[in-house]
């Protein structure tokens, strides 16, 4: 499944606009791989792993805040906690920048839709959207 990682607008003090990253997810249910394609064409891959439900994990403190920054205050608690297919990944890219990615599958049986967030070690936040009907 293909996905896009859209940068969340940086604070007004930020100097440059981040590019949209292309992602590719493979695997189903419990694990797989995720790849991120950088604007220069380089691709970085890493494994994603199902964590169970979001309620059964101790998320990185910054990731619950990333969910709320992308989807609105309280989103993580109201919509992410308890999801059955909840997964995470860490991918190392250029110059050692690490991308932490979390995503879940929407519960609607008629739509295959993945929602997620990513946060890189430089503090940038991305909205991840993937899906098909």
LUMKE-997731 format. One record per residue: x, y, z of N, C-alpha, C in turn. Coordinates in steps of 0.001 Angstrom, whole numbers, plus 524288, in hexadecimal, padded with zeros to 5 digits. Example, Ala and Ser with C-alpha at 12.3 -4.5 7.8 and 13.67 -1.06 7.14 Angstrom:
! residues 2
((83386 7E9C6 81E78) (8300C 7EE6C 81E78) (83390 7F31C 81E78))
((83232 7F736 81BA8) (83566 7FBDC 81BE4) (83264 8001E 81EBE))
This chain:
! residues 133
((8034B 7FB76 80000) (80000 80000 80000) (80381 804D4 80000))
((80219 80884 7FCEB) (804FB 80D6F 7FCAF) (802B9 81141 8009F))
((805FE 814BC 80270) (80450 818B9 80628) (80754 81DBA 8051F))
((80564 821DA 8073E) (80805 826F3 80709) (808BB 828D8 80C9B))
((80D26 82B4E 80D92) (80E26 82DDA 8128E) (80E6B 833AD 81182))
((80A65 8366C 81349) (80A05 83C09 8126E) (80C2F 83EEC 81729))
((80FBF 84283 81660) (811CC 8456A 81ADE) (80D8F 848D4 81D3E))
((80D5B 848D1 8225C) (809CE 84C48 82521) (80C6E 85198 8252C))
((80984 855B2 8241B) (80C03 85ADB 823D6) (80F71 85BD7 82897))
((8144D 85D5F 8278F) (817EA 85E6E 82BDD) (81689 86388 82E8F))
((818BF 86468 83321) (817E1 86974 835BF) (8198F 86DF5 83238))
((81768 87274 8332E) (81886 8770E 82FF1) (81E56 87843 82FB2))
((8213A 876A5 833A0) (826CD 877CB 833C5) (829FE 8743C 8302A))
((8279C 87014 82E28) (82A86 86C69 82AD6) (82C14 86F0A 825BD))
((830B2 86DA2 823D5) (832BD 87038 81F30) (83118 86DA6 81A14))
((8305C 86885 819FA) (82F5C 86607 814EB) (82AAA 86267 81519))
((82853 861A8 81091) (823D8 85E29 81000) (825CD 858A5 80EFD))
((823B3 854D8 811B2) (82537 84F65 810FC) (82255 84D0B 80C5A))
((824BA 84940 809A4) (82215 846B0 80547) (81E59 84276 80726))
((81AB3 84102 803C1) (81757 83C7D 804AE) (81AA5 837A8 80397))
((81A5F 833C6 80706) (81D53 82EF0 80650) (819B8 82AA7 8045B))
((81BA5 82778 800CD) (818BC 822F3 7FEF1) (81A2C 81E43 8024A))
((8164F 81B29 803AC) (8173A 81689 806D7) (814A9 811D8 80449))
((816A1 80D51 8059C) (81472 80871 803AF) (8144A 804A4 80849))
((80FB5 80261 80935) (80EF1 7FE94 80D60) (80E2F 7F937 80AF8))
((810CE 7F558 80D28) (80FE5 7EFF6 80B79) (80F25 7ECA3 81054))
((80CCB 7E820 80F96) (80BA6 7E4A8 813EF) (80618 7E581 815D3))
((80435 7E1D6 818F3) (7FEF8 7E258 81B1D) (7FEE4 7E051 820B1))
((7FAF8 7E1E5 82383) (7F9C9 7E01F 828C7) (7FDD6 7E165 82CE6))
((8022D 7DEA1 82D14) (805B8 7DF36 83181) (80AD9 7E1F7 8305E))
((80C9D 7E1E2 82B6E) (81197 7E461 82A3C) (81236 7E50D 8245E))
((8161F 7E80A 822FE) (81749 7E8F6 81D83) (81BB3 7ECDE 81D21))
((81C12 7EF5A 818A4) (82009 7F356 817F4) (81D73 7F86D 81645))
((8201F 7FC9D 8176F) (81E7D 801BE 815A6) (8234A 80448 81345))
((82288 806BC 80ED3) (826D6 80988 80C5A) (8253E 80F35 80B94))
((82903 812A2 80C21) (82837 81837 80B4E) (82BB7 819F8 806DE))
((8296E 81C8D 8030E) (82C7B 81E9E 7FEB6) (82D49 8246F 7FF94))
((83233 825F0 7FFA3) (833A7 82B5F 80063) (83334 82E59 7FB31))
((832F3 8337F 7FB63) (8329C 83695 7F699) (8371A 8359F 7F2CA))
((83BAB 83423 7F4CE) (84021 83327 7F15B) (8400F 82DA3 7EF06))
((83BEC 82AAF 7F01D) (83B57 82570 7EDF0) (83D48 82111 7F16B))
((84043 82243 7F56E) (84225 81E30 7F8F6) (83D93 81BD4 7FBF2))
((83DE2 816B3 7FCDC) (839CA 813E4 7FF9B) (83C18 81163 80482))
((83972 81213 808D4) (83B0C 80FC4 80DCA) (836B5 80C2C 80FA6))
((83837 80783 81170) (83462 80398 81311) (8353C 80201 818B2))
((8310A 8001A 81AF5) (83153 7FDF3 82030) (82C8D 7FAAB 8213C))
((82CC4 7F770 82536) (82844 7F42C 82683) (82426 7F73E 82988))
((81F39 7F5D9 828A9) (81B19 7F7B2 82C1D) (81926 7F2EB 82F13))
((81765 7F3D9 833C2) (815A1 7EF9E 83719) (8107F 7F117 839A8))
((80CEA 7ED6C 839A0) (807F8 7EE37 83C58) (80914 7EE46 84233))
((806CB 7F208 844C6) (807AE 7F2A3 84A54) (80328 7F054 84D68))
((7FF3C 7EE3F 84ADA) (7FA70 7ECB5 84D7F) (7F6DF 7F15E 84D1A))
((7F448 7F29F 85142) (7F126 7F762 85127) (7F469 7FBCD 8536B))
((7F2FE 8008A 85201) (7F5EE 80502 853FB) (7F5A5 8053F 859ED))
((7F191 8030E 85C2E) (7F104 80326 861E0) (7F4F8 7FF8E 86487))
((7F721 7FBBE 86196) (7FAAB 7F7F5 863F9) (80061 7F985 86386))
((8016F 7FE0E 86175) (806CF 7FFC1 860BB) (807EA 804B4 863D9))
((80CBC 805A6 864CF) (80E61 80A84 8674B) (810D1 80DDC 86300))
((80DC0 81111 86057) (80FD6 813F8 85BE3) (813F3 817F0 85D79))
((8174C 8190E 859BB) (81B15 81D43 85A6A) (817EE 82228 85BD1))
((81972 824C6 85FD3) (81676 8294F 861A7) (81583 82D45 85D52))
((81935 82DDE 859C6) (8188A 83193 85585) (814AF 82FD5 85161))
((813B2 82ABF 850FE) (8103F 828DF 84CE5) (80A82 829F8 84E23))
((808D6 82979 852FB) (80362 82ACC 8542D) (80280 8309C 8532E))
((80665 833C4 8544C) (80605 8395E 85328) (805F3 83A4E 84D43))
((808C8 83716 84A44) (808C4 8379E 8448D) (80356 8366C 84262))
((800C9 83256 84476) (7FB6A 8311D 842C1) (7F7DF 835D5 843AA))
((7F844 83822 84847) (7F4F3 83C9F 84989) (7F657 84163 84642))
((7FB5C 84216 844F1) (7FCF9 8467E 841AB) (7FACB 845F9 83C22))
((7FA82 8412B 83A31) (7F8A7 84044 834DA) (7F2B7 8404E 83480))
((7F014 83D7C 83804) (7EA72 83CAC 83786) (7E71F 83FE6 83B48))
((7E997 8428D 83EF3) (7E6B6 845DF 84293) (7E758 84415 84837))
((7E6A4 847B9 84BD8) (7E74E 84682 85164) (7E3DC 841F4 85323))
((7E627 83E5F 85603) (7E344 839EE 85813) (7E26F 83572 8544B))
((7E45E 835F2 84F70) (7E36D 831DE 84B84) (7E5BE 82CA4 84D26))
((7EA7E 82CA4 84F24) (7ED12 827C5 8509D) (7E9C3 824BE 85488))
((7E803 82766 8588E) (7E4E6 824D1 85C97) (7DF95 82317 85A85))
((7DD07 82661 8577C) (7D7BC 8253B 855AD) (7D777 82167 85122))
((7DB6A 82152 84DB4) (7DAF2 81E47 848E8) (7DF25 81A21 84810))
((7E3AB 81AB1 84A69) (7E7F5 81710 84962) (7E82C 812BA 84D75))
((7E795 81423 85260) (7E7C7 8103B 85683) (7E3AB 80C01 85592))
((7E545 80724 855ED) (7E1A9 802C3 85553) (7E106 800B5 84FD0))
((7E380 80326 84BF6) (7E31C 80125 846A1) (7E59D 7FBBF 8465C))
((7E32F 7F834 8436D) (7E528 7F2D6 84317) (7EA2B 7F26E 83FF7))
((7EA65 7F4F6 83B81) (7EF36 7F4C8 8386B) (7F20B 7F9ED 8392A))
((7F5A6 7F9DC 83CBE) (7F8BA 7FE6F 83E17) (7FE6A 7FCCD 83D87))
((80164 7FFBC 83A89) (806C1 7FE1A 83962) (80A82 802B3 839D9))
((80F8C 80154 83A3E) (8138F 80552 83A9E) (8185D 803A2 83799))
((81B87 80778 8362F) (82066 80674 83358) (8243F 80AC2 83489))
((82932 80989 833D4) (82D5E 80D71 83430) (830EE 80C95 82F82))
((831AE 810AA 82C70) (834C6 81054 827A7) (83915 8146F 827F0))
((83DDA 812CE 826EB) (84233 8167E 826E6) (84337 81848 82152))
((84347 81D62 8209D) (84414 81FA7 81B73) (84943 82271 81B0B))
((84956 82663 817B2) (84E1E 82951 816AD) (85039 82BED 81B8E))
((85555 82BFA 81BEB) (85822 82E94 82026) (8564B 82CC6 82588))
((85472 827E4 825D7) (852E2 825A3 82AD1) (84DA7 82770 82CEC))
((84A9A 82A35 829C0) (84573 82BE7 82B95) (841F0 8271D 82C06))
((83F68 8268C 83086) (83BF3 8221E 83178) (8364E 823EF 83102))
((8333B 8210F 82E00) (82DAB 82213 82D5C) (82AAF 81E17 8309F))
((827D3 81FE3 83490) (8246D 81C7D 837AE) (81F08 81CE0 83542))
((81CCC 81869 833F0) (817BE 8183F 83155) (81402 814F0 83496))
((80F3C 816C5 83544) (80B18 813BF 837B3) (80656 81422 8342F))
((8037E 80FC8 833AD) (7FECB 80FDB 83076) (7FAEF 80BC5 8325B))
((7F606 80C70 830AB) (7F1FC 80897 831D4) (7EE5B 80821 82D29))
((7EBB2 803B7 82CF9) (7E7D3 802DB 828D9) (7E286 80486 82AE2))
((7DFBC 80777 827B0) (7DA79 80929 828FD) (7D705 8045A 8299B))
((7D331 8049A 82D0C) (7CFCB 80022 82E23) (7CB6D 7FF63 82A21))
((7CAB1 8030C 82689) (7C689 8028E 8229F) (7C7AC 7FDE4 81F19))
((7C434 7F9DD 81EF9) (7C53F 7F533 81BDC) (7C4E3 7F617 815EF))
((7C29B 7FA65 8143D) (7C1F1 7FB72 80EAE) (7C66A 7FEA1 80C5E))
((7C9E9 80078 80FA9) (7CE27 803D1 80DE7) (7D342 801E8 8104E))
((7D74C 8016C 80D1C) (7DC76 8004E 80F39) (7DF44 80586 80F7F))
((7DFBA 80772 81441) (7E21A 80C8E 814F3) (7E5C5 80C57 8199B))
((7EA68 80E48 818CC) (7EE5A 80E8D 81CE2) (7EF1F 81449 81E53))
((7EEF8 8156B 82354) (7F014 81AA6 8253F) (7F4D8 81A52 828C4))
((7F824 81E3B 82883) (7FCBA 81E0E 82BC4) (7FF7E 8233E 82C20))
((803A9 8231A 82F1F) (806FE 827A7 82FCE) (80CAA 825DF 82FB2))
((81006 82979 82E90) (815A6 8287A 82ED9) (8182B 82D42 8314B))
((81C6D 82C41 833EE) (81F65 8307F 83647) (8251D 82F2D 83577))
((82811 832E2 8335F) (82D9A 831C1 8329E) (830C6 833DF 83733))
((8359A 83226 8377F) (838EA 833A6 83BEB) (83A63 8396A 83BDA))
((83913 83C2B 8379D) (839E9 841CC 8376C) (8352A 844C2 83986))
((8310D 841D4 83B1D) (82C6B 84441 83D5E) (82813 8456C 83983))
((828B4 843F2 83490) (824AB 844DB 830AA) (8206B 840B7 83130))
((81B88 84242 8303F) (8170C 83EC8 830B6) (8146C 83E4E 82B63))
((812A3 83980 82A2D) (81013 8385D 8252B) (80AE2 835A5 82617))
((80731 836B3 822A7) (80230 833EC 82290) (802A2 82FA7 81E7B))
((80194 82ACB 81FF6) (801E8 82664 81C5A) (7FC70 824C3 81AB8))
((7FB96 82469 81599) (7F691 822CC 81386) (7F773 81EB2 80F54))
((7F4B0 81A53 80FE2) (7F4EC 8161F 80C02) (7EF8A 813A2 80BCF))
((7EE1C 81190 80759) (7E934 80EB8 80731) (7E709 80DF4 801D2))
((7E331 80A99 801AF) (7E04E 8096B 7FCEB) (7DAD9 807CC 7FE7F))
((7D718 808A1 7FB0C) (7D1C5 806F4 7FC32) (7D079 801FD 7F963))
